[in-house]
Amino acid sequence: MVLFVERVGVVGAGTMGAQLAEVLALNGKQVVLKDVEERFVQGGMERIRSSLNQLLSFQQTKADRELEKFEEKTGVRFSPEQREAARKTLRPNFDEKRRDAALARIKPTTRDEDLKDVDLVVEAVVEKLDVKRDLFGKLDTQVNASAVFATNTSALPVSDIQEALSPRRRQKFLGLHFFNPIQTLPLVEVIAGRETSEETMEDCINVIAQLRNHRYPMAPVRVKETPGFLVNRVLGAMLHEAFRCYEERIAAPRDVDIAMKAGAGFPMGPLELADMVGLDVIYHAMVNTHERTKGQAPKPPAALEALVRAGHFGRKTGKGFFDYS
């Protein structure tokens, strides 16, 4: 089998679903962005418009930033004529036309039937096994038999979700774990379930490898199905200790982040990273990994659980370890 992907269904128009729809549309794919309510779909479209406008602004000011950087480094000052000539050389590769074309490729919908002719379905709904199983069980009868199904789960067993599908469809089901924010983080963990065919794995790796986000080519890596997969297994241990340092007041939250950036070379502090990913997502991933490893992986610290129970999930709610209001 050689998988040709022209139309992609993205189910779930929240943070991850909207980001995925945007990146796919920027790469020329026709995208059906589906959620259960119109307000969720429109919220996703608003996220996409905002992100594309930010990209447009970044590209439009790129030349002036590069010139200022050069002047600061060398002490050379450009004349207005030289500056204008440099702007033409450094002209942006993303403009209003490309923005509008990307938006036009996305079809927002609340109707399952709009997914029937897609080549690939990627779900990005809440991290609950029963919700994902119900979703795929329903889509199995509504989407054409040749389509590949993928879950964007960050921690749930791919094989357990796969069981909700008919035997034939299970061969065309896998995990495609994208990372937040998809626009700037190129990694995709590609995970086979127990019944995923090797053809499906190879085809999806090839499809992902042809995509780009705002900055880089996407980077698919094959990962064994294991609690937390690869990145979250390593990252979870680090975040757990950062949460405990916060809980034990070893340092103020901002100082925890400064220490890890200035002392360990991290590009982003662990607490601001957690706020960006979503404390609810991290909490449920830690609970799941703890249960699946029979206690070998630690439980979420009490401080994280308290924030989640209070509805403070990080940037998306305006408050987490830091206040974004």
C-alpha positions in Angstrom: 0.0 0.0 0.0 1.2 3.5 -0.8 -0.8 6.1 1.1 -1.6 9.3 -0.8 -3.0 11.9 1.6 -4.9 14.8 0.1 -7.8 15.1 2.5 -7.3 14.9 6.3 -10.0 14.8 9.0 -8.9 16.3 12.3 -11.4 15.5 15.1 -11.2 17.9 18.0 -10.8 21.6 17.4 -9.0 22.4 20.6 -5.4 23.5 21.0 -3.8 20.5 19.3 -6.5 19.9 16.7 -6.4 23.5 15.6 -2.6 23.5 15.4 -2.6 20.3 13.4 -5.2 21.5 11.0 -3.2 24.7 10.4 0.1 22.9 9.7 -1.7 20.4 7.3 -3.4 23.3 5.4 -0.1 25.1 5.1 1.3 22.0 3.4 -1.5 22.0 0.8 -3.8 19.4 2.4 -7.5 19.8 2.4 -8.6 19.6 6.0 -12.0 18.8 7.6 -11.9 20.2 11.2 -14.6 18.5 13.2 -15.9 19.0 16.7 -19.2 18.3 18.5 -20.4 21.9 18.8 -20.2 24.9 16.5 -18.6 27.1 19.3 -15.7 24.6 19.6 -15.2 24.6 15.8 -15.3 28.4 15.6 -12.9 28.6 18.5 -10.5 26.4 16.6 -10.8 28.5 13.5 -10.1 31.6 15.5 -6.9 30.0 16.9 -5.8 29.2 13.4 -6.4 32.7 12.1 -4.5 34.2 15.0 -1.6 31.9 14.5 -1.4 32.6 10.8 -1.6 36.3 11.4 1.3 36.0 13.9 3.3 34.1 11.2 2.5 36.8 8.7 3.6 39.6 11.0 6.8 37.7 11.8 7.6 37.2 8.1 6.8 40.9 7.3 9.3 42.2 9.9 12.0 39.5 9.3 14.1 41.8 7.1 14.2 44.7 9.5 15.1 42.3 12.4 18.0 40.8 10.4 19.3 44.2 9.4 19.1 45.4 13.0 20.9 42.3 14.2 23.7 42.9 11.6 24.0 46.5 12.5 24.3 45.7 16.2 26.9 43.1 15.7 29.1 45.0 13.2 28.5 48.6 14.0 27.7 49.2 10.3 24.7 51.5 9.5 22.7 51.0 6.4 21.5 53.9 4.3 17.8 54.0 3.4 18.6 52.8 -0.1 20.7 49.9 1.2 17.9 49.0 3.6 15.3 48.9 0.9 17.5 46.8 -1.3 18.1 44.4 1.6 14.4 44.2 2.2 13.8 43.0 -1.3 16.5 40.3 -0.9 15.1 39.2 2.4 11.4 39.5 1.3 9.0 37.2 3.3 8.1 33.8 1.9 4.7 33.9 3.6 2.1 36.6 2.6 -1.6 37.3 2.8 -2.2 35.2 -0.3 -0.7 32.1 1.3 -2.5 32.8 4.6 -5.9 33.1 2.8 -5.2 29.9 0.8 -4.4 28.0 3.9 -7.6 29.1 5.6 -9.6 28.2 2.5 -8.3 24.6 2.7 -9.9 24.1 6.1 -13.6 23.1 6.3 -15.0 23.5 9.8 -17.9 21.2 10.6 -19.9 19.5 13.3 -21.1 16.7 10.9 -19.5 13.3 11.0 -20.6 12.7 7.4 -18.1 15.3 6.2 -15.3 12.9 7.1 -16.5 10.1 4.9 -14.1 10.7 2.0 -10.9 11.7 3.8 -7.6 9.7 3.4 -6.5 10.1 7.0 -8.3 10.8 10.3 -6.3 12.1 13.3 -8.2 12.6 16.6 -7.1 15.2 19.1 -9.9 14.9 21.7 -9.7 14.6 25.5 -7.3 12.1 26.9 -9.9 9.6 28.1 -9.8 6.0 26.8 -13.6 5.5 26.6 -14.0 8.8 24.7 -11.4 7.8 22.1 -12.7 4.3 21.8 -16.3 5.5 21.3 -15.2 8.0 18.7 -13.2 5.6 16.6 -15.9 2.9 16.9 -18.4 5.3 15.4 -16.1 6.6 12.7 -15.2 3.1 11.6 -18.6 2.7 10.0 -18.8 6.3 8.6 -15.4 6.8 6.9 -14.3 5.1 3.7 -12.5 1.7 4.3 -9.2 2.8 2.7 -8.6 5.7 5.2 -6.0 5.4 7.9 -7.0 6.3 11.5 -4.6 7.8 14.0 -4.7 8.9 17.6 -2.7 11.8 18.9 -2.7 10.4 22.5 0.3 11.4 24.6 0.0 8.5 27.0 -2.9 6.1 26.5 -2.2 2.6 25.0 -2.6 2.7 21.3 -3.6 -1.0 21.3 -6.4 -0.4 23.7 -7.9 2.3 21.4 -7.3 0.1 18.4 -9.6 -2.6 19.9 -12.7 -0.4 19.3 -12.2 -0.9 15.5 -13.2 -3.7 13.1 -10.4 -6.3 12.6 -9.7 -5.0 9.1 -9.4 -1.4 10.1 -7.1 -2.2 13.0 -4.2 -2.7 10.5 -4.7 0.9 9.4 -4.6 2.4 12.9 -1.6 3.9 14.7 -0.5 6.6 17.1 0.8 9.9 15.7 1.8 11.9 18.7 2.4 15.5 17.7 3.9 18.0 20.2 2.6 21.3 21.4 3.0 23.7 19.7 3.0 21.8 16.5 3.8 25.0 14.6 7.4 25.1 16.1 8.0 21.6 17.5 8.7 19.2 14.6 8.7 15.9 16.4 6.0 13.3 15.8 6.2 10.0 17.7 4.9 7.2 15.4 3.5 4.2 17.5 2.2 0.9 16.2 -0.6 -0.9 18.1 -0.6 -4.7 18.3 -2.3 -5.1 15.0 -0.9 -2.1 13.0 0.6 -3.2 9.7 4.1 -2.4 8.8 2.8 -0.8 5.6 0.7 1.7 7.6 3.7 2.6 9.7 6.0 3.2 6.7 3.4 5.1 4.8 2.6 7.4 7.7 6.2 8.1 8.4 6.7 9.0 4.8 3.6 11.3 4.8 4.8 13.1 8.0 8.3 13.5 6.7 7.0 15.5 3.8 5.4 18.2 6.0 6.9 21.4 7.5 5.7 23.5 10.4 6.4 27.2 10.6 10.2 26.6 11.1 11.3 23.0 10.3 10.6 19.8 8.4 8.5 17.5 10.6 10.6 14.8 12.2 8.8 11.4 12.6 10.4 8.9 14.9 9.3 5.3 15.4 8.6 4.5 19.1 7.6 1.3 20.8 4.3 1.2 22.5 5.2 1.8 26.2 3.8 4.0 29.0 4.6 7.6 28.2 6.1 6.6 24.9 9.6 8.2 24.6 9.6 11.9 25.2 7.0 11.9 28.0 8.8 9.1 29.7 11.9 11.2 30.0 10.1 14.6 30.3 7.7 13.3 32.9 10.5 12.4 35.3 12.0 15.9 34.9 8.7 17.7 35.3 7.9 15.6 38.4 11.0 16.8 40.1 10.4 20.4 39.0 6.8 20.2 40.5 8.2 18.8 43.7 10.7 21.7 43.9 7.8 24.1 43.5 5.8 22.2 46.1 8.6 22.2 48.6 9.3 25.9 47.9 13.0 25.1 47.1 12.8 28.1 44.8 10.2 30.5 43.4 8.6 29.3 40.2 10.4 31.9 38.1 13.7 30.9 39.7 13.1 27.2 39.0 12.8 28.1 35.3 15.8 30.5 35.3 17.9 27.9 37.0 17.1 25.2 34.4 17.7 27.5 31.5 20.8 29.2 32.8 22.3 26.1 34.5 21.1 23.2 32.3 20.8 24.8 28.9 17.1 24.3 28.6 15.4 26.6 26.0 12.4 26.8 28.2 11.9 26.4 31.9 10.0 23.2 33.1 7.2 25.2 34.7 6.5 27.5 31.8 6.7 24.4 29.5 4.1 22.7 31.7 1.8 25.7 31.5 2.1 25.8 27.7 1.4 22.0 27.3 -1.5 22.1 29.7 -1.4 21.0 33.4 -4.5 18.9 32.9 -2.8 17.0 30.0 0.3 16.4 32.1 -1.7 15.4 35.1 -3.7 12.8 33.2 -0.5 11.5 31.5 1.2 11.1 34.8 -1.8 9.3 36.4 -2.0 6.9 33.3 1.7 6.2 33.3 1.7 5.6 37.1 -1.1 3.1 36.7 0.3 1.3 33.7 3.7 0.9 35.2 2.1 -0.5 38.4 3.6 2.3 40.5 7.1 2.3 39.0 6.4 5.8 37.7 5.5 8.3 40.4 2.1 9.7 41.0 1.5 13.4 40.1 2.7 15.7 43.0 0.0 17.1 45.2 0.7 20.7 43.9 0.0 19.7 40.3 -3.2 17.9 41.3 -4.4 21.0 43.3 -3.9 23.3 40.3 -5.8 20.9 38.0 -8.7 20.5 40.5 -8.9 24.3 40.8 -9.2 24.5 37.0 -5.8 26.2 36.5 -4.5 24.4 33.4 -1.8 26.9 32.4 -1.9 29.3 29.4 -5.2 28.1 28.0 -7.1 29.0 31.2 -5.0 32.1 32.0 -3.4 30.6 35.1 -1.2 27.7 36.1 2.2 28.0 37.7 2.1 31.5 36.4 -0.6 34.1 35.9 -1.3 35.0 32.3 -4.4 37.3 32.9 
